[in-house]
C-alpha cells in the first residue's frame, strides 16, 4: 500500500501520529526540502522520524517525473516492510502532483497500484478520485456543448 498526504493544514504532531499509526515511512516528495511552515523542513522531519524519513526529489512537483523516478518507489530497501507515505505541501490530492504525477501513473502500471490519499479525516483511493475527476470533466463538457 502507498499512502499520500499533504501537510498544509497539519501540525507536525498530527503527521507523526498518522505515520506512526500506519507503521509507515515518510517519503518527502517535495522538490525542495525547505518550507516556511514550522516543523516541516527536512532537518526537522529527519529529527522527528529518523530512519523513517526519506527525500525523493526526483518525485518532486518541479521535477520531470519519469519511469525511473516512479520505479524508485519500489526499488528502495529503506522501507523494510513498512508502507510509504508520500508527503507534499498541498492538502487536497486533486490539486497536487501526488495525484496527477504519481498516483495516476501508478494506476497505469502493468500491475496497477492504487494509492490511498489521506485528506483531512478521510482516506480516498486514487482510482476513485480519478473516476470522479473524469466524470466531472465529462459532465462539464456535455453541459457546455448544449
N, CA, C and O atoms as CSV, one atom per row, in Angstrom:
chain,resi,resn,atom,element,x,y,z
A,1,UNK,N,N,0.847,-1.175,0.000
A,1,UNK,CA,C,0.000,0.000,0.000
A,1,UNK,C,C,0.891,1.237,0.000
A,1,UNK,O,O,1.890,1.294,0.718
A,2,UNK,N,N,0.526,2.214,-0.802
A,2,UNK,CA,C,1.205,3.506,-0.829
A,2,UNK,C,C,0.178,4.553,-0.434
A,2,UNK,O,O,-0.908,4.622,-1.010
A,3,UNK,N,N,0.529,5.368,0.554
A,3,UNK,CA,C,-0.324,6.451,1.013
A,3,UNK,C,C,0.257,7.776,0.539
A,3,UNK,O,O,1.445,7.861,0.228
A,4,UNK,N,N,-0.582,8.816,0.483
A,4,UNK,CA,C,-0.101,10.168,0.228
A,4,UNK,C,C,-0.770,11.113,1.219
A,4,UNK,O,O,-1.868,10.850,1.708
A,5,UNK,N,N,-0.084,12.220,1.505
A,5,UNK,CA,C,-0.641,13.211,2.433
A,5,UNK,C,C,-0.041,14.578,2.137
A,5,UNK,O,O,1.107,14.685,1.706
A,6,UNK,N,N,-0.825,15.612,2.372
A,6,UNK,CA,C,-0.351,16.990,2.278
A,6,UNK,C,C,-0.337,17.594,3.671
A,6,UNK,O,O,-1.273,17.400,4.446
A,7,UNK,N,N,0.725,18.325,3.990
A,7,UNK,CA,C,0.866,18.856,5.351
A,7,UNK,C,C,0.338,20.282,5.525
A,7,UNK,O,O,0.463,20.849,6.610
A,8,UNK,N,N,-0.233,20.857,4.509
A,8,UNK,CA,C,-0.667,22.247,4.524
A,8,UNK,C,C,-1.483,22.602,5.769
A,8,UNK,O,O,-1.264,23.660,6.358
A,9,UNK,N,N,-2.404,21.755,6.176
A,9,UNK,CA,C,-3.279,22.041,7.319
A,9,UNK,C,C,-2.952,21.171,8.532
A,9,UNK,O,O,-3.738,21.106,9.477
A,10,UNK,N,N,-1.799,20.505,8.512
A,10,UNK,CA,C,-1.433,19.601,9.606
A,10,UNK,C,C,-0.433,20.231,10.560
A,10,UNK,O,O,0.378,21.068,10.164
A,11,UNK,N,N,-0.499,19.827,11.800
A,11,UNK,CA,C,0.559,20.110,12.761
A,11,UNK,C,C,1.565,18.962,12.654
A,11,UNK,O,O,1.184,17.842,12.312
A,12,UNK,N,N,2.837,19.222,12.938
A,12,UNK,CA,C,3.835,18.148,12.865
A,12,UNK,C,C,3.470,16.930,13.727
A,12,UNK,O,O,3.749,15.790,13.356
A,13,UNK,N,N,2.853,17.186,14.868
A,13,UNK,CA,C,2.462,16.087,15.757
A,13,UNK,C,C,1.392,15.205,15.122
A,13,UNK,O,O,1.394,13.989,15.310
A,14,UNK,N,N,0.488,15.810,14.377
A,14,UNK,CA,C,-0.569,15.044,13.698
A,14,UNK,C,C,0.022,14.177,12.595
A,14,UNK,O,O,-0.351,13.014,12.442
A,15,UNK,N,N,0.952,14.754,11.820
A,15,UNK,CA,C,1.632,13.967,10.791
A,15,UNK,C,C,2.349,12.785,11.428
A,15,UNK,O,O,2.269,11.662,10.929
A,16,UNK,N,N,3.040,13.035,12.515
A,16,UNK,CA,C,3.758,11.973,13.218
A,16,UNK,C,C,2.806,10.881,13.701
A,16,UNK,O,O,3.110,9.693,13.593
A,17,UNK,N,N,1.656,11.285,14.231
A,17,UNK,CA,C,0.670,10.314,14.714
A,17,UNK,C,C,0.147,9.445,13.570
A,17,UNK,O,O,-0.031,8.238,13.737
A,18,UNK,N,N,-0.098,10.053,12.410
A,18,UNK,CA,C,-0.604,9.303,11.258
A,18,UNK,C,C,0.443,8.311,10.764
A,18,UNK,O,O,0.137,7.138,10.546
A,19,UNK,N,N,1.671,8.775,10.587
A,19,UNK,CA,C,2.741,7.899,10.097
A,19,UNK,C,C,2.991,6.759,11.075
A,19,UNK,O,O,3.191,5.615,10.667
A,20,UNK,N,N,2.979,7.072,12.357
A,20,UNK,CA,C,3.182,6.038,13.378
A,20,UNK,C,C,2.033,5.040,13.377
A,20,UNK,O,O,2.264,3.833,13.450
A,21,UNK,N,N,0.801,5.528,13.295
A,21,UNK,CA,C,-0.378,4.651,13.269
A,21,UNK,C,C,-0.318,3.674,12.093
A,21,UNK,O,O,-0.694,2.509,12.220
A,22,UNK,N,N,0.160,4.165,10.950
A,22,UNK,CA,C,0.250,3.315,9.761
A,22,UNK,C,C,1.490,2.417,9.779
A,22,UNK,O,O,1.625,1.531,8.935
A,23,UNK,N,N,2.384,2.638,10.725
A,23,UNK,CA,C,3.643,1.886,10.759
A,23,UNK,C,C,4.459,2.147,9.505
A,23,UNK,O,O,5.079,1.235,8.958
A,24,UNK,N,N,4.459,3.401,9.048
A,24,UNK,CA,C,4.957,3.760,7.728
A,24,UNK,C,C,6.304,4.487,7.763
A,24,UNK,O,O,6.847,4.807,8.820
A,25,UNK,N,N,6.809,4.727,6.559
A,25,UNK,CA,C,7.986,5.552,6.304
A,25,UNK,C,C,7.491,6.814,5.617
A,25,UNK,O,O,6.698,6.733,4.678
A,26,UNK,N,N,7.945,7.980,6.069
A,26,UNK,CA,C,7.568,9.237,5.442
A,26,UNK,C,C,8.511,9.506,4.275
A,26,UNK,O,O,9.722,9.626,4.459
A,27,UNK,N,N,7.944,9.599,3.071
A,27,UNK,CA,C,8.725,9.850,1.857
A,27,UNK,C,C,8.372,11.255,1.368
A,27,UNK,O,O,7.270,11.504,0.879
A,28,UNK,N,N,9.311,12.141,1.510
A,28,UNK,CA,C,9.153,13.541,1.142
A,28,UNK,C,C,9.277,13.661,-0.369
A,28,UNK,O,O,10.344,13.401,-0.925
A,29,UNK,N,N,8.195,14.051,-1.041
A,29,UNK,CA,C,8.206,14.187,-2.500
A,29,UNK,C,C,8.078,15.656,-2.902
A,29,UNK,O,O,7.423,15.996,-3.888
A,30,UNK,N,N,8.719,16.511,-2.114
A,30,UNK,CA,C,8.801,17.923,-2.479
A,30,UNK,C,C,10.076,18.136,-3.285
A,30,UNK,O,O,11.058,17.416,-3.102
A,31,UNK,N,N,10.063,19.112,-4.164
A,31,UNK,CA,C,11.256,19.437,-4.933
A,31,UNK,C,C,12.315,20.077,-4.054
A,31,UNK,O,O,13.511,19.911,-4.292
A,32,UNK,N,N,11.880,20.800,-3.049
A,32,UNK,CA,C,12.790,21.484,-2.138
A,32,UNK,C,C,12.540,20.999,-0.717
A,32,UNK,O,O,11.404,20.729,-0.328
A,33,UNK,N,N,13.605,20.896,0.038
A,33,UNK,CA,C,13.488,20.443,1.423
A,33,UNK,C,C,13.073,21.549,2.378
A,33,UNK,O,O,12.780,21.284,3.544
A,34,UNK,N,N,13.044,22.767,1.903
A,34,UNK,CA,C,12.731,23.881,2.798
A,34,UNK,C,C,11.265,24.272,2.681
A,34,UNK,O,O,10.613,24.028,1.666
A,35,UNK,N,N,10.770,24.883,3.746
A,35,UNK,CA,C,9.391,25.342,3.795
A,35,UNK,C,C,9.293,26.453,4.823
A,35,UNK,O,O,10.129,26.559,5.720
A,36,UNK,N,N,8.286,27.265,4.690
A,36,UNK,CA,C,8.048,28.317,5.678
A,36,UNK,C,C,7.270,27.800,6.879
A,36,UNK,O,O,7.220,28.455,7.920
A,37,UNK,N,N,6.668,26.635,6.738
A,37,UNK,CA,C,5.833,26.093,7.818
A,37,UNK,C,C,6.711,25.392,8.851
A,37,UNK,O,O,7.421,24.437,8.537
A,38,UNK,N,N,6.652,25.872,10.060
A,38,UNK,CA,C,7.472,25.331,11.147
A,38,UNK,C,C,7.198,23.847,11.347
A,38,UNK,O,O,6.050,23.402,11.353
A,39,UNK,N,N,8.277,23.097,11.509
A,39,UNK,CA,C,8.176,21.668,11.785
A,39,UNK,C,C,8.231,20.789,10.556
A,39,UNK,O,O,8.254,19.565,10.680
A,40,UNK,N,N,8.252,21.388,9.352
A,40,UNK,CA,C,8.199,20.591,8.133
A,40,UNK,C,C,9.424,20.743,7.243
A,40,UNK,O,O,9.417,20.263,6.110
A,41,UNK,N,N,10.466,21.391,7.721
A,41,UNK,CA,C,11.729,21.410,6.997
A,41,UNK,C,C,12.359,20.028,7.065
A,41,UNK,O,O,12.061,19.253,7.974
A,42,UNK,N,N,13.211,19.719,6.130
A,42,UNK,CA,C,13.782,18.366,6.091
A,42,UNK,C,C,14.581,18.033,7.345
A,42,UNK,O,O,14.542,16.896,7.816
A,43,UNK,N,N,15.294,18.990,7.883
A,43,UNK,CA,C,16.071,18.730,9.107
A,43,UNK,C,C,15.131,18.378,10.263
A,43,UNK,O,O,15.387,17.448,11.027
A,44,UNK,N,N,14.046,19.135,10.375
A,44,UNK,CA,C,13.081,18.870,11.444
A,44,UNK,C,C,12.396,17.510,11.253
A,44,UNK,O,O,12.188,16.774,12.217
A,45,UNK,N,N,12.055,17.188,10.019
A,45,UNK,CA,C,11.424,15.890,9.756
A,45,UNK,C,C,12.396,14.748,10.015
A,45,UNK,O,O,12.005,13.718,10.565
A,46,UNK,N,N,13.647,14.914,9.630
A,46,UNK,CA,C,14.653,13.882,9.879
A,46,UNK,C,C,14.849,13.668,11.381
A,46,UNK,O,O,15.015,12.533,11.829
A,47,UNK,N,N,14.829,14.742,12.152
A,47,UNK,CA,C,14.944,14.607,13.613
A,47,UNK,C,C,13.733,13.893,14.194
A,47,UNK,O,O,13.871,13.058,15.087
A,48,UNK,N,N,12.561,14.213,13.696
A,48,UNK,CA,C,11.317,13.621,14.212
A,48,UNK,C,C,11.183,12.147,13.830
A,48,UNK,O,O,10.789,11.327,14.659
A,49,UNK,N,N,11.512,11.802,12.566
A,49,UNK,CA,C,11.245,10.460,12.056
A,49,UNK,C,C,12.481,9.570,11.968
A,49,UNK,O,O,12.348,8.357,11.811
A,50,UNK,N,N,13.661,10.134,12.063
A,50,UNK,CA,C,14.879,9.327,11.988
A,50,UNK,C,C,14.968,8.561,10.682
A,50,UNK,O,O,14.805,9.136,9.606
A,51,UNK,N,N,15.229,7.256,10.777
A,51,UNK,CA,C,15.378,6.444,9.558
A,51,UNK,C,C,14.038,6.166,8.866
A,51,UNK,O,O,13.996,5.478,7.847
A,52,UNK,N,N,12.956,6.696,9.415
A,52,UNK,CA,C,11.645,6.571,8.766
A,52,UNK,C,C,11.329,7.808,7.925
A,52,UNK,O,O,10.170,8.052,7.588
A,53,UNK,N,N,12.371,8.597,7.581
A,53,UNK,CA,C,12.210,9.769,6.716
A,53,UNK,C,C,13.155,9.652,5.532
A,53,UNK,O,O,14.355,9.438,5.700
A,54,UNK,N,N,12.598,9.797,4.322
A,54,UNK,CA,C,13.380,9.780,3.087
A,54,UNK,C,C,12.958,10.960,2.227
A,54,UNK,O,O,11.809,11.399,2.282
A,55,UNK,N,N,13.890,11.471,1.431
A,55,UNK,CA,C,13.573,12.551,0.489
A,55,UNK,C,C,13.823,12.051,-0.914
A,55,UNK,O,O,14.931,11.618,-1.231
A,56,UNK,N,N,12.806,12.106,-1.762
A,56,UNK,CA,C,12.899,11.683,-3.159
A,56,UNK,C,C,12.655,12.897,-4.053
A,56,UNK,O,O,11.542,13.075,-4.548
A,57,UNK,N,N,13.670,13.738,-4.272
A,57,UNK,CA,C,13.464,14.946,-5.083
A,57,UNK,C,C,13.069,14.636,-6.522
A,57,UNK,O,O,12.458,15.473,-7.186
A,58,UNK,N,N,13.407,13.443,-7.016
A,58,UNK,CA,C,13.024,13.073,-8.383
A,58,UNK,C,C,11.514,12.898,-8.531
A,58,UNK,O,O,11.005,12.788,-9.646
A,59,UNK,N,N,10.798,12.873,-7.402
A,59,UNK,CA,C,9.333,12.786,-7.426
A,59,UNK,C,C,8.694,14.112,-7.014
A,59,UNK,O,O,7.493,14.170,-6.753
A,60,UNK,N,N,9.494,15.172,-6.956
A,60,UNK,CA,C,9.005,16.493,-6.555
A,60,UNK,C,C,8.140,17.138,-7.625
A,60,UNK,O,O,8.197,16.763,-8.796
A,61,UNK,N,N,7.360,18.088,-7.221
A,61,UNK,CA,C,6.425,18.757,-8.112
A,61,UNK,C,C,7.065,19.518,-9.258
A,61,UNK,O,O,6.433,19.717,-10.295
A,62,UNK,N,N,8.320,19.951,-9.087
A,62,UNK,CA,C,9.005,20.665,-10.169
A,62,UNK,C,C,9.914,19.741,-10.967
A,62,UNK,O,O,10.565,20.186,-11.912
A,63,UNK,N,N,9.970,18.489,-10.612
A,63,UNK,CA,C,10.810,17.520,-11.322
A,63,UNK,C,C,10.073,17.001,-12.558
A,63,UNK,O,O,8.846,17.046,-12.638
A,64,UNK,N,N,10.841,16.517,-13.499
A,64,UNK,CA,C,10.263,15.788,-14.630
A,64,UNK,C,C,10.205,14.338,-14.168
A,64,UNK,O,O,11.220,13.641,-14.148
A,65,UNK,N,N,9.022,13.896,-13.801
A,65,UNK,CA,C,8.865,12.575,-13.218
A,65,UNK,C,C,8.800,11.548,-14.341
A,65,UNK,O,O,7.894,11.572,-15.174
A,66,UNK,N,N,9.775,10.649,-14.346
A,66,UNK,CA,C,9.831,9.629,-15.391
A,66,UNK,C,C,9.657,8.244,-14.787
A,66,UNK,O,O,9.423,8.106,-13.586
A,67,UNK,N,N,9.770,7.229,-15.616
A,67,UNK,CA,C,9.571,5.856,-15.149
A,67,UNK,C,C,10.590,5.455,-14.092
A,67,UNK,O,O,10.266,4.716,-13.163
A,68,UNK,N,N,11.840,5.949,-14.233
A,68,UNK,CA,C,12.861,5.633,-13.228
A,68,UNK,C,C,12.486,6.201,-11.869
A,68,UNK,O,O,12.670,5.544,-10.844
A,69,UNK,N,N,11.957,7.431,-11.858
A,69,UNK,CA,C,11.545,8.044,-10.601
A,69,UNK,C,C,10.400,7.255,-9.972
A,69,UNK,O,O,10.405,7.005,-8.767
A,70,UNK,N,N,9.422,6.865,-10.782
A,70,UNK,CA,C,8.306,6.053,-10.275
A,70,UNK,C,C,8.843,4.713,-9.764
A,70,UNK,O,O,8.419,4.231,-8.714
A,71,UNK,N,N,9.764,4.124,-10.501
A,71,UNK,CA,C,10.361,2.855,-10.087
A,71,UNK,C,C,11.096,2.947,-8.770
A,71,UNK,O,O,11.209,1.953,-8.053
A,72,UNK,N,N,11.603,4.136,-8.436
A,72,UNK,CA,C,12.334,4.299,-7.172
A,72,UNK,C,C,11.440,4.034,-5.966
A,72,UNK,O,O,11.930,3.690,-4.890
A,73,UNK,N,N,10.136,4.193,-6.144
A,73,UNK,CA,C,9.217,3.889,-5.047
A,73,UNK,C,C,9.253,2.411,-4.670
A,73,UNK,O,O,8.974,2.040,-3.530
A,74,UNK,N,N,9.603,1.575,-5.647
A,74,UNK,CA,C,9.585,0.130,-5.421
A,74,UNK,C,C,10.974,-0.463,-5.240
A,74,UNK,O,O,11.109,-1.592,-4.767
A,75,UNK,N,N,12.007,0.285,-5.612
A,75,UNK,CA,C,13.345,-0.289,-5.602
A,75,UNK,C,C,14.122,-0.019,-4.325
A,75,UNK,O,O,15.210,-0.564,-4.142
A,76,UNK,N,N,13.596,0.797,-3.451
A,76,UNK,CA,C,14.337,1.094,-2.226
A,76,UNK,C,C,14.101,0.022,-1.172
A,76,UNK,O,O,12.994,-0.490,-1.010
A,77,UNK,N,N,15.167,-0.296,-0.467
A,77,UNK,CA,C,15.043,-1.263,0.629
A,77,UNK,C,C,14.873,-0.530,1.958
A,77,UNK,O,O,14.779,-1.163,3.010
A,78,UNK,N,N,14.834,0.796,1.911
A,78,UNK,CA,C,14.730,1.590,3.142
A,78,UNK,C,C,13.384,1.436,3.828
A,78,UNK,O,O,13.261,1.736,5.015
A,79,UNK,N,N,12.372,0.975,3.100
A,79,UNK,CA,C,11.051,0.824,3.705
A,79,UNK,C,C,10.979,-0.375,4.633
A,79,UNK,O,O,10.235,-0.358,5.614
A,80,UNK,N,N,11.744,-1.416,4.334
A,80,UNK,CA,C,11.539,-2.667,5.032
A,80,UNK,C,C,10.159,-3.172,4.663
A,80,UNK,O,O,9.812,-3.216,3.483
A,81,UNK,N,N,9.376,-3.548,5.641
A,81,UNK,CA,C,8.009,-3.992,5.364
A,81,UNK,C,C,7.000,-2.885,5.678
A,81,UNK,O,O,5.801,-3.142,5.794
A,82,UNK,N,N,7.495,-1.662,5.813
A,82,UNK,CA,C,6.637,-0.522,6.145
A,82,UNK,C,C,6.144,0.157,4.871
A,82,UNK,O,O,6.909,0.304,3.918
A,83,UNK,N,N,4.887,0.570,4.842
A,83,UNK,CA,C,4.381,1.259,3.649
A,83,UNK,C,C,4.902,2.699,3.596
A,83,UNK,O,O,5.135,3.310,4.639
A,84,UNK,N,N,5.087,3.244,2.391
A,84,UNK,CA,C,5.478,4.640,2.283
A,84,UNK,C,C,4.267,5.572,2.354
A,84,UNK,O,O,3.180,5.244,1.880
A,85,UNK,N,N,4.485,6.737,2.957
A,85,UNK,CA,C,3.517,7.833,2.936
A,85,UNK,C,C,4.191,8.964,2.173
A,85,UNK,O,O,5.119,9.591,2.684
A,86,UNK,N,N,3.729,9.230,0.952
A,86,UNK,CA,C,4.298,10.291,0.130
A,86,UNK,C,C,3.750,11.625,0.613
A,86,UNK,O,O,2.536,11.829,0.647
A,87,UNK,N,N,4.650,12.535,0.987
A,87,UNK,CA,C,4.240,13.798,1.573
A,87,UNK,C,C,4.663,14.986,0.716
A,87,UNK,O,O,5.798,15.070,0.247
A,88,UNK,N,N,3.724,15.889,0.530
A,88,UNK,CA,C,3.978,17.171,-0.121
A,88,UNK,C,C,3.192,18.221,0.666
A,88,UNK,O,O,2.521,17.889,1.643
A,89,UNK,N,N,3.271,19.456,0.253
A,89,UNK,CA,C,2.605,20.528,0.992
A,89,UNK,C,C,1.101,20.582,0.740
A,89,UNK,O,O,0.326,20.693,1.691
A,90,UNK,N,N,0.677,20.508,-0.501
A,90,UNK,CA,C,-0.730,20.717,-0.869
A,90,UNK,C,C,-1.655,19.730,-0.160
A,90,UNK,O,O,-1.466,18.517,-0.249
A,91,UNK,N,N,-2.648,20.256,0.539
A,91,UNK,CA,C,-3.557,19.399,1.304
A,91,UNK,C,C,-4.442,18.535,0.410
A,91,UNK,O,O,-4.566,17.333,0.643
A,92,UNK,N,N,-5.055,19.130,-0.602
A,92,UNK,CA,C,-6.023,18.427,-1.443
A,92,UNK,C,C,-5.309,17.614,-2.524
A,92,UNK,O,O,-4.601,18.191,-3.350
A,93,UNK,N,N,-5.477,16.301,-2.539
A,93,UNK,CA,C,-4.776,15.492,-3.532
A,93,UNK,C,C,-5.152,15.832,-4.968
A,93,UNK,O,O,-4.323,15.685,-5.866
A,94,UNK,N,N,-6.383,16.282,-5.206
A,94,UNK,CA,C,-6.810,16.620,-6.562
A,94,UNK,C,C,-6.155,17.903,-7.072
A,94,UNK,O,O,-6.318,18.263,-8.238
A,95,UNK,N,N,-5.424,18.585,-6.210
A,95,UNK,CA,C,-4.739,19.813,-6.599
A,95,UNK,C,C,-3.220,19.666,-6.473
A,95,UNK,O,O,-2.501,20.665,-6.453
A,96,UNK,N,N,-2.738,18.443,-6.389
A,96,UNK,CA,C,-1.311,18.220,-6.123
A,96,UNK,C,C,-0.715,17.204,-7.095
A,96,UNK,O,O,-1.408,16.343,-7.637
A,97,UNK,N,N,0.572,17.337,-7.289
A,97,UNK,CA,C,1.288,16.395,-8.154
A,97,UNK,C,C,1.302,14.987,-7.566
A,97,UNK,O,O,1.560,14.025,-8.290
A,98,UNK,N,N,1.030,14.845,-6.264
A,98,UNK,CA,C,0.972,13.496,-5.672
A,98,UNK,C,C,-0.052,12.655,-6.400
A,98,UNK,O,O,0.147,11.456,-6.594
A,99,UNK,N,N,-1.153,13.278,-6.806
A,99,UNK,CA,C,-2.164,12.533,-7.552
A,99,UNK,C,C,-1.856,12.528,-9.044
A,99,UNK,O,O,-1.745,11.465,-9.654
A,100,UNK,N,N,-1.717,13.719,-9.633
A,100,UNK,CA,C,-1.625,13.815,-11.091
A,100,UNK,C,C,-0.324,13.267,-11.668
A,100,UNK,O,O,-0.327,12.725,-12.774
A,101,UNK,N,N,0.775,13.395,-10.955
A,101,UNK,CA,C,2.055,12.945,-11.495
A,101,UNK,C,C,2.524,11.597,-10.937
A,101,UNK,O,O,3.349,10.925,-11.556
A,102,UNK,N,N,2.008,11.207,-9.783
A,102,UNK,CA,C,2.482,9.951,-9.181
A,102,UNK,C,C,1.367,8.908,-9.141
A,102,UNK,O,O,1.483,7.860,-9.776
A,103,UNK,N,N,0.296,9.178,-8.408
A,103,UNK,CA,C,-0.766,8.170,-8.215
A,103,UNK,C,C,-1.397,7.730,-9.537
A,103,UNK,O,O,-1.655,6.543,-9.735
A,104,UNK,N,N,-1.647,8.684,-10.444
A,104,UNK,CA,C,-2.244,8.300,-11.742
A,104,UNK,C,C,-1.308,7.397,-12.531
A,104,UNK,O,O,-1.757,6.461,-13.192
A,105,UNK,N,N,-0.017,7.670,-12.466
A,105,UNK,CA,C,0.945,6.810,-13.179
A,105,UNK,C,C,0.984,5.414,-12.576
A,105,UNK,O,O,1.139,4.425,-13.292
A,106,UNK,N,N,0.843,5.339,-11.271
A,106,UNK,CA,C,0.843,4.031,-10.616
A,106,UNK,C,C,-0.395,3.226,-11.018
A,106,UNK,O,O,-0.344,1.998,-11.076
A,107,UNK,N,N,-1.493,3.909,-11.293
A,107,UNK,CA,C,-2.703,3.219,-11.749
A,107,UNK,C,C,-2.544,2.643,-13.156
A,107,UNK,O,O,-3.262,1.718,-13.536
A,108,UNK,N,N,-1.605,3.191,-13.926
A,108,UNK,CA,C,-1.414,2.761,-15.312
A,108,UNK,C,C,-0.352,1.678,-15.477
A,108,UNK,O,O,-0.101,1.224,-16.594
A,109,UNK,N,N,0.269,1.263,-14.382
A,109,UNK,CA,C,1.281,0.214,-14.461
A,109,UNK,C,C,0.657,-1.108,-14.908
A,109,UNK,O,O,-0.552,-1.310,-14.803
A,110,UNK,N,N,1.500,-1.991,-15.403
A,110,UNK,CA,C,1.013,-3.314,-15.810
A,110,UNK,C,C,0.324,-4.011,-14.641
A,110,UNK,O,O,-0.709,-4.658,-14.813
A,111,UNK,N,N,0.899,-3.873,-13.463
A,111,UNK,CA,C,0.267,-4.326,-12.222
A,111,UNK,C,C,-0.096,-3.065,-11.439
A,111,UNK,O,O,0.708,-2.585,-10.640
A,112,UNK,N,N,-1.293,-2.523,-11.658
A,112,UNK,CA,C,-1.652,-1.226,-11.083
A,112,UNK,C,C,-1.542,-1.182,-9.564
A,112,UNK,O,O,-1.817,-2.159,-8.867
A,113,UNK,N,N,-1.134,-0.022,-9.080
A,113,UNK,CA,C,-1.062,0.242,-7.641
A,113,UNK,C,C,-2.014,1.394,-7.368
A,113,UNK,O,O,-1.882,2.468,-7.954
A,114,UNK,N,N,-2.969,1.169,-6.482
A,114,UNK,CA,C,-3.952,2.186,-6.139
A,114,UNK,C,C,-3.532,2.853,-4.830
A,114,UNK,O,O,-3.637,2.249,-3.763
A,115,UNK,N,N,-3.065,4.076,-4.910
A,115,UNK,CA,C,-2.648,4.818,-3.720
A,115,UNK,C,C,-3.861,5.192,-2.875
A,115,UNK,O,O,-4.991,5.254,-3.360
A,116,UNK,N,N,-3.593,5.435,-1.614
A,116,UNK,CA,C,-4.614,5.934,-0.705
A,116,UNK,C,C,-4.213,7.346,-0.307
A,116,UNK,O,O,-3.188,7.551,0.344
A,117,UNK,N,N,-5.037,8.326,-0.708
A,117,UNK,CA,C,-4.797,9.716,-0.336
A,117,UNK,C,C,-5.425,9.971,1.032
A,117,UNK,O,O,-6.609,9.710,1.242
A,118,UNK,N,N,-4.625,10.479,1.946
A,118,UNK,CA,C,-5.138,10.878,3.257
A,118,UNK,C,C,-5.478,12.363,3.149
A,118,UNK,O,O,-4.600,13.196,2.924
A,119,UNK,N,N,-6.743,12.677,3.311
A,119,UNK,CA,C,-7.228,14.050,3.171
A,119,UNK,C,C,-8.137,14.363,4.347
A,119,UNK,O,O,-9.227,13.804,4.471
A,120,UNK,N,N,-7.686,15.250,5.196
A,120,UNK,CA,C,-8.398,15.593,6.427
A,120,UNK,C,C,-8.657,14.325,7.229
A,120,UNK,O,O,-7.705,13.673,7.658
A,121,UNK,N,N,-9.890,13.964,7.440
A,121,UNK,CA,C,-10.194,12.761,8.219
A,121,UNK,C,C,-10.588,11.579,7.330
A,121,UNK,O,O,-11.127,10.585,7.816
A,122,UNK,N,N,-10.319,11.688,6.037
A,122,UNK,CA,C,-10.736,10.659,5.094
A,122,UNK,C,C,-9.554,9.979,4.424
A,122,UNK,O,O,-8.447,10.515,4.366
A,123,UNK,N,N,-9.824,8.788,3.923
A,123,UNK,CA,C,-8.885,8.075,3.061
A,123,UNK,C,C,-9.616,7.854,1.738
A,123,UNK,O,O,-10.710,7.291,1.702
A,124,UNK,N,N,-8.986,8.310,0.650
A,124,UNK,CA,C,-9.618,8.280,-0.661
A,124,UNK,C,C,-8.725,7.502,-1.614
A,124,UNK,O,O,-7.545,7.823,-1.748
A,125,UNK,N,N,-9.261,6.493,-2.274
A,125,UNK,CA,C,-8.483,5.760,-3.264
A,125,UNK,C,C,-8.221,6.646,-4.475
A,125,UNK,O,O,-9.113,7.359,-4.935
A,126,UNK,N,N,-7.010,6.598,-4.982
A,126,UNK,CA,C,-6.651,7.385,-6.163
A,126,UNK,C,C,-7.551,7.038,-7.343
A,126,UNK,O,O,-7.921,7.917,-8.121
A,127,UNK,N,N,-7.902,5.773,-7.478
A,127,UNK,CA,C,-8.766,5.367,-8.597
A,127,UNK,C,C,-10.144,6.009,-8.488
A,127,UNK,O,O,-10.724,6.397,-9.502
A,128,UNK,N,N,-10.676,6.126,-7.276
A,128,UNK,CA,C,-11.977,6.757,-7.083
A,128,UNK,C,C,-11.902,8.263,-7.329
A,128,UNK,O,O,-12.809,8.846,-7.923
A,129,UNK,N,N,-10.824,8.884,-6.874
A,129,UNK,CA,C,-10.641,10.307,-7.119
A,129,UNK,C,C,-10.541,10.569,-8.620
A,129,UNK,O,O,-11.152,11.508,-9.130
A,130,UNK,N,N,-9.774,9.745,-9.324
A,130,UNK,CA,C,-9.616,9.937,-10.759
A,130,UNK,C,C,-10.929,9.715,-11.495
A,130,UNK,O,O,-11.237,10.445,-12.437
A,131,UNK,N,N,-11.706,8.723,-11.083
A,131,UNK,CA,C,-13.021,8.489,-11.706
A,131,UNK,C,C,-13.924,9.696,-11.510
A,131,UNK,O,O,-14.666,10.069,-12.419
A,132,UNK,N,N,-13.870,10.305,-10.345
A,132,UNK,CA,C,-14.671,11.490,-10.068
A,132,UNK,C,C,-14.219,12.675,-10.922
A,132,UNK,O,O,-15.046,13.419,-11.448
A,133,UNK,N,N,-12.917,12.844,-11.053
A,133,UNK,CA,C,-12.373,13.914,-11.892
A,133,UNK,C,C,-12.811,13.708,-13.342
A,133,UNK,O,O,-13.256,14.645,-14.005
A,134,UNK,N,N,-12.681,12.472,-13.824
A,134,UNK,CA,C,-13.079,12.165,-15.205
A,134,UNK,C,C,-14.569,12.406,-15.416
A,134,UNK,O,O,-14.971,12.929,-16.456
A,135,UNK,N,N,-15.384,12.031,-14.443
A,135,UNK,CA,C,-16.826,12.226,-14.543
A,135,UNK,C,C,-17.170,13.710,-14.570
A,135,UNK,O,O,-18.028,14.134,-15.343
A,136,UNK,N,N,-16.508,14.499,-13.732
A,136,UNK,CA,C,-16.745,15.947,-13.727
A,136,UNK,C,C,-16.377,16.568,-15.066
A,136,UNK,O,O,-17.091,17.439,-15.564
A,137,UNK,N,N,-15.278,16.132,-15.646
A,137,UNK,CA,C,-14.864,16.663,-16.951
A,137,UNK,C,C,-15.894,16.322,-18.027
A,137,UNK,O,O,-16.220,17.156,-18.871
A,138,UNK,N,N,-16.398,15.100,-17.991
A,138,UNK,CA,C,-17.404,14.684,-18.957
A,138,UNK,C,C,-18.671,15.506,-18.773
A,138,UNK,O,O,-19.256,15.974,-19.750
A,139,UNK,N,N,-19.094,15.682,-17.540
A,139,UNK,CA,C,-20.306,16.444,-17.250
A,139,UNK,C,C,-20.172,17.871,-17.759
A,139,UNK,O,O,-21.061,18.378,-18.444
A,140,UNK,N,N,-19.067,18.515,-17.427
A,140,UNK,CA,C,-18.897,19.915,-17.856
A,140,UNK,C,C,-18.780,20.015,-19.368
A,140,UNK,O,O,-19.284,20.963,-19.969
A,141,UNK,N,N,-18.131,19.060,-19.974
A,141,UNK,CA,C,-18.028,19.077,-21.440
A,141,UNK,C,C,-19.406,18.976,-22.062
A,141,UNK,O,O,-19.734,19.735,-22.974
A,142,UNK,N,N,-20.215,18.049,-21.578
A,142,UNK,CA,C,-21.568,17.883,-22.112
A,142,UNK,C,C,-22.423,19.105,-21.826
A,142,UNK,O,O,-23.221,19.517,-22.667
A,143,UNK,N,N,-22.261,19.687,-20.645
A,143,UNK,CA,C,-23.048,20.850,-20.261
A,143,UNK,C,C,-22.710,22.033,-21.157
A,143,UNK,O,O,-23.607,22.778,-21.554
A,144,UNK,N,N,-21.449,22.219,-21.479
A,144,UNK,CA,C,-21.038,23.337,-22.328
A,144,UNK,C,C,-21.445,23.131,-23.778
A,144,UNK,O,O,-21.614,24.097,-24.521
A,145,UNK,N,N,-21.602,21.885,-24.179
A,145,UNK,CA,C,-21.935,21.575,-25.575
A,145,UNK,C,C,-23.415,21.819,-25.883
A,145,UNK,O,O,-23.809,21.838,-27.050
A,146,UNK,N,N,-24.228,22.003,-24.856
A,146,UNK,CA,C,-25.678,22.166,-25.059
A,146,UNK,C,C,-26.000,23.526,-25.613
A,146,UNK,O,O,-27.168,23.837,-25.845
